[in-house]
Amino acid sequence: MSHSALDSGTAAKGSKPAIDPAPGRPRGAIGQPPRKPRRSFLPYGLILPAAILEILIHIGPMLLGIWIAFISLTQLNLTNWLNAPFVGLQNFVNGLNPESTIGQAFFSTVGRTLGYTVLVVGFSWILGMAGAVFLSSNFKGRAILRTFFLVPYALPAYVGTIAWAFMFNQRDGAVNQILVDTFHLFGDERPFWLLGQNSFGAMIVVNIWQLWPFAFLMLMAALQNVPHEVYEAAAIDGATLWQQFRTITLPMVRPANGVLLMVMSLWTFNQFNVPFVLFGASSPKEATLVSPLIYQNSFGSWNFGLGGAMSVLLLIALFIASVFYIRMVLPKGADND
Amino acid sequence: MIETRNFRILRNVVLTVLCLWVAIPLYVVVSTSLKPLKDVAGLFQWIPREITASPYLDIWTTVPLAKYFQNSLIITVCATLCSVTVAVLAAYAIARLQFKGKRAFSLTVLSTQMFPGILFLLPLYLIFTQIRNLTGLQLQGSYLGLIITYMTFTLPFAIWMLSGYFASIPKELEEASMIDGTGRMGALIRVILPVAKPGIIAVAVYSFISAWGEVLFASVLTNEATKTLSLGLKAYASESDVFWNQLMAASVVVSLPVLIGFILVQKHLVAGLSAGAVK
């Protein structure tokens, strides 16, 4: 099993028809006349179910979500929402005014979520990179370690979070056992981890634990493409390990990095599961993120218009982000239509 | 990198730290799941004083875990099967055929994959309410309602991953089959599907895993009868007590199916993720 599982990935990628054997030839035209009329309907028939579902579960709801931001929707008219009064930009003005309490909470939540994203993605990347670099070398037990490192990623998100909740939860829990009793980090104090300022840090730790295997997975795949001879040549020239890492490894993973960091950032920015399982329906105010805030406004205080207005802002931000993502994932001219 | 002595020392240190970091929470879960309740409260014991299997027996009676299991299974399997079936067709069209609107379609699929459930939750909730008002069909708290909402994240992912897989299969395979007179659909069914089977299974397992761990939709759109595992486990915590040992035992039981599935398809999953998500 020392043969790398990732090799099949690179093989599959490598065998991607980089060279079309006969680019000018119309496809399906070998030995028989091209069947034009059939070919023109087939693609639409194939995408029809997916297109209908996309409209029903994504596009329709998204448009409705935008509409909600402009109506006054409360608990009272929830069941009769088609007749809810149109209030224009009122929800945005009321809720997102930086002078108001709600507005301040919103903007500080966005800021906090950005900080959260940078920390979680940054540390996950570093851990993933460390794992990928050292598991790219050959040694006994490598295959087992690779699978083991992926376990936090494969576990249901709530299970990983429950495990950490237990470790953080009690003052006598495992985290304080390690930090206070073993390393004497806080003197005699046993901090509460799921309250106040500490809860933000606890949430970050849980999220890194769940996310870093993904970075590890992707960076391992990227490192498979680095030929070993390059390192040998560098070593002969007297390059230190750090120099090899900086001048060979880092540049080689750069293409994968763009999309990897983008995907991880979007997931983390939208994080809902970790705070929801760790803190319940309403997070401590020092640890509230954007998705849970929208949830609290909508299903906690039944202020759907406000939740809708925040959703629209989130939608715009994600739309801009996904334009960048698409540019990275779909190289220009990748599909020629 | 070159395996000098320094490299090996550094490797041992880093890999040990990473192992502990991954292993400690897993160890805490498993060891707690084997302790009697009296040993769970108070100072955490790294080495259990007493080992018992009773939490694994009690989890089924303290809360209706079997019922939650059944709910999760029905919803997750249906959402996965629907997504993969629909996605196979669409992904084949994206990977192989040229048609007007292809770019717009793939861009829509790709971008909706990035949007969080919270954006769709309230609108879908309102649509379900309207459907109930108009037709009397109750989607909130029904399996069907949850299956539909779970497809908001399983479908775009499946389409995107599968089109990556299909694109990596040499075109010559289908062309050979079409010369034999099978037509495009025949080639898809007889040639592409068997070749792409490992990839399709990997995508299905991954969809299954993400649906199995879903919390947000389940928290709003389930009721007592359709509650899934992700919410059902909360029931081990009552107002006064948390049955941590049972909660951990249930966590182990709930994780095993997805963990086994993940390990079995790991190889193909990695290939697909790096081909589909991160090119």
Contacts between the chains, C-beta under 8 A, distances in Angstrom:
chain1	res1	chain2	res2	distance
A	5	B	266	6.3
A	5	B	267	4.2
A	5	B	270	6.1
A	6	B	270	5.7
A	6	B	271	7.7
A	6	B	274	7.7
A	8	B	267	5.9
A	8	B	268	7.3
A	8	B	271	5.2
A	9	B	270	5.3
A	9	B	271	3.5
A	9	B	272	7.9
A	9	B	274	5.0
A	9	B	275	6.7
A	12	B	165	7.7
A	12	B	168	4.6
A	12	B	271	5.1
A	12	B	275	6.0
A	13	B	168	6.8
A	13	B	271	7.9
A	13	B	274	7.3
A	13	B	275	5.5
A	15	B	168	6.2
A	15	B	170	6.8
A	16	B	167	6.3
A	16	B	168	4.9
A	17	B	170	6.1
A	17	B	171	6.1
A	20	B	171	7.9
A	21	B	172	7.4
A	27	B	171	7.3
A	27	B	175	7.3
A	28	B	175	7.2
A	28	B	178	5.7
A	28	B	184	7.1
A	30	B	175	6.0
A	30	B	178	7.7
A	30	B	179	5.7
A	31	B	179	5.4
A	32	B	179	7.6
A	39	B	97	7.5
A	39	B	184	7.7
A	40	B	99	7.7
A	42	B	93	7.7
A	42	B	97	6.6
A	42	B	184	6.0
A	42	B	185	7.7
A	43	B	93	4.5
A	43	B	97	4.2
A	43	B	98	7.6
A	43	B	99	3.7
A	43	B	102	7.4
A	44	B	99	6.6
A	46	B	89	4.4
A	46	B	90	6.2
A	46	B	92	6.1
A	46	B	93	3.9
A	46	B	97	7.4
A	47	B	89	7.1
A	47	B	90	4.7
A	47	B	93	5.0
A	47	B	94	7.7
A	47	B	105	5.9
A	49	B	86	4.5
A	49	B	89	6.5
A	49	B	90	7.3
A	50	B	86	5.1
A	50	B	87	6.7
A	50	B	89	7.0
A	50	B	90	3.6
A	50	B	105	8.0
A	50	B	109	7.5
A	50	B	155	7.0
A	50	B	159	6.2
A	51	B	90	7.7
A	51	B	105	6.7
A	53	B	86	6.2
A	53	B	151	6.4
A	53	B	155	6.0
A	54	B	108	6.0
A	54	B	109	6.9
A	54	B	112	6.9
A	54	B	155	7.6
A	54	B	156	7.8
A	56	B	148	7.6
A	57	B	120	7.0
A	57	B	124	7.4
A	57	B	148	6.3
A	57	B	149	7.4
A	57	B	151	5.8
A	57	B	152	4.7
A	57	B	155	7.3
A	58	B	108	7.5
A	58	B	112	4.4
A	58	B	115	7.6
A	58	B	120	7.1
A	58	B	152	6.5
A	58	B	156	7.7
A	59	B	108	7.4
A	60	B	123	7.6
A	60	B	127	7.3
A	61	B	119	7.7
A	61	B	120	4.7
A	61	B	123	3.7
A	61	B	124	5.3
A	61	B	127	6.8
A	61	B	152	7.9
A	62	B	115	7.7
A	62	B	119	6.7
A	62	B	120	7.3
A	62	B	123	7.2
A	64	B	123	4.0
A	64	B	126	6.5
A	64	B	127	6.8
A	65	B	119	5.9
A	65	B	120	7.4
A	65	B	122	6.7
A	65	B	123	4.5
A	68	B	122	6.5
A	68	B	123	6.8
A	68	B	126	7.3
A	78	B	126	7.8
A	78	B	129	7.0
A	79	B	129	5.8
A	79	B	133	6.9
A	80	B	133	7.8
A	81	B	126	5.4
A	81	B	129	7.0
A	81	B	130	7.4
A	82	B	130	6.9
A	127	B	18	6.8
A	127	B	21	7.7
A	130	B	14	5.1
A	130	B	18	6.8
A	131	B	14	7.7
A	131	B	15	7.6
A	131	B	18	5.5
A	133	B	1	6.8
A	134	B	10	7.6
A	134	B	11	4.4
A	134	B	14	5.4
A	134	B	15	5.6
A	135	B	15	7.6
A	136	B	1	7.7
A	137	B	1	6.7
A	137	B	3	5.8
A	137	B	7	7.3
A	137	B	11	6.7
A	139	B	11	7.6
A	145	B	15	6.6
A	145	B	19	7.2
A	147	B	263	6.0
A	147	B	266	6.4
A	148	B	19	7.2
A	148	B	22	6.4
A	148	B	23	7.9
A	149	B	18	6.7
A	149	B	22	6.1
A	150	B	262	7.1
A	150	B	266	6.8
A	151	B	22	6.4
A	151	B	26	6.7
A	151	B	259	6.9
A	152	B	22	6.0
A	152	B	25	7.8
A	154	B	209	6.5
A	154	B	258	6.3
A	154	B	259	5.5
A	154	B	262	3.7
A	154	B	263	7.6
A	155	B	213	7.8
A	155	B	255	5.2
A	155	B	258	7.3
A	155	B	259	6.7
A	156	B	209	7.5
A	156	B	212	5.5
A	156	B	213	3.6
A	156	B	229	7.6
A	156	B	230	6.9
A	156	B	254	6.4
A	156	B	255	6.2
A	156	B	258	6.3
A	157	B	213	4.5
A	157	B	215	7.1
A	158	B	213	6.3
A	158	B	215	5.7
A	158	B	230	5.0
A	158	B	233	6.9
A	159	B	29	7.7
A	159	B	213	7.7
A	159	B	251	4.6
A	159	B	254	6.3
A	159	B	255	5.1
A	160	B	25	7.0
A	162	B	233	6.8
A	162	B	247	6.5
A	162	B	248	7.8
A	162	B	251	5.8
A	163	B	25	4.3
A	163	B	26	7.4
A	163	B	28	6.1
A	163	B	29	4.7
A	163	B	248	7.6
A	163	B	251	6.9
A	164	B	25	6.0
A	166	B	28	6.5
A	166	B	29	7.8
A	166	B	32	6.8
A	166	B	244	5.8
A	166	B	247	7.7
A	166	B	248	7.2
A	167	B	24	7.9
A	167	B	25	6.4
A	167	B	28	5.7
A	167	B	44	7.9
A	170	B	41	7.8
A	170	B	44	7.5
A	172	B	42	5.7
A	172	B	43	4.4
A	172	B	44	6.0
A	173	B	44	5.5
A	174	B	24	7.2
A	174	B	28	5.3
A	174	B	44	4.7
A	174	B	46	7.8
A	177	B	43	7.2
A	177	B	44	5.1
A	177	B	46	7.5
A	209	B	21	7.2
A	209	B	22	7.7
A	209	B	25	6.8
A	217	B	270	6.0
A	217	B	273	6.6
A	217	B	274	7.7
A	218	B	273	7.1
A	218	B	274	6.3
A	218	B	277	7.9
A	218	B	278	5.1
A	220	B	270	7.9
A	221	B	270	6.3
A	221	B	273	7.8
A	221	B	274	3.8
A	221	B	278	7.4
A	222	B	274	7.7
A	222	B	278	7.9
A	231	B	1	5.4
A	231	B	2	5.3
A	232	B	2	6.6
A	234	B	2	7.8
A	235	B	2	4.2
A	235	B	4	7.8
A	241	B	1	6.0
A	241	B	2	7.7
A	241	B	4	7.1
A	241	B	6	6.3
A	241	B	7	5.8
A	241	B	10	7.3
A	244	B	1	5.3
A	244	B	2	7.0
A	245	B	1	7.0
A	249	B	1	7.3
A	256	B	274	7.8
A	256	B	278	5.4
A	259	B	277	7.1
A	259	B	278	4.6
A	259	B	279	7.0
A	260	B	278	5.5
A	263	B	277	6.4
A	263	B	278	7.2
A	266	B	114	5.2
A	270	B	115	8.0
A	270	B	116	3.5
A	270	B	118	7.2
A	272	B	116	6.9
A	272	B	117	7.1
A	272	B	118	6.3
A	272	B	215	6.9
A	272	B	216	5.1
A	273	B	213	7.3
A	273	B	215	4.8
A	273	B	216	7.3
A	276	B	215	5.7
A	276	B	216	7.3
A	276	B	219	7.0
A	277	B	215	6.6
A	281	B	219	7.6
A	291	B	116	5.7
A	291	B	118	4.6
A	291	B	216	7.9
A	294	B	118	5.2
A	295	B	118	6.1
A	295	B	121	7.7
A	295	B	216	7.4
A	298	B	121	7.7
A	298	B	122	5.3
A	299	B	220	6.0
A	304	B	122	6.3
A	307	B	122	6.3
A	308	B	122	6.9
A	311	B	118	7.0
A	311	B	119	5.4
A	311	B	122	7.3
A	314	B	116	7.7
A	314	B	118	7.7
A	314	B	119	6.6
A	315	B	115	7.4
A	315	B	119	6.0
A	318	B	114	6.0
A	318	B	115	5.7
A	318	B	116	7.7
A	318	B	119	7.9
A	319	B	111	7.3
A	321	B	114	6.9
A	322	B	110	7.4
A	322	B	111	4.1
A	322	B	114	4.6
A	322	B	115	7.8
A	323	B	111	8.0
A	325	B	110	7.5
A	325	B	111	7.6
A	325	B	114	6.2
A	326	B	107	6.0
A	326	B	110	5.6
A	326	B	111	6.5
A	329	B	110	6.6
A	329	B	277	7.9
A	329	B	279	6.1
A	330	B	106	7.5
A	330	B	107	7.8
A	330	B	110	7.4
A	331	B	279	7.8
A	335	B	94	7.8
A	335	B	102	6.2
A	335	B	103	6.1
A	335	B	106	7.0
A	336	B	98	7.6
A	337	B	98	5.5
A	337	B	99	7.0
A	337	B	100	7.0
A	337	B	102	4.8
A	337	B	103	5.8
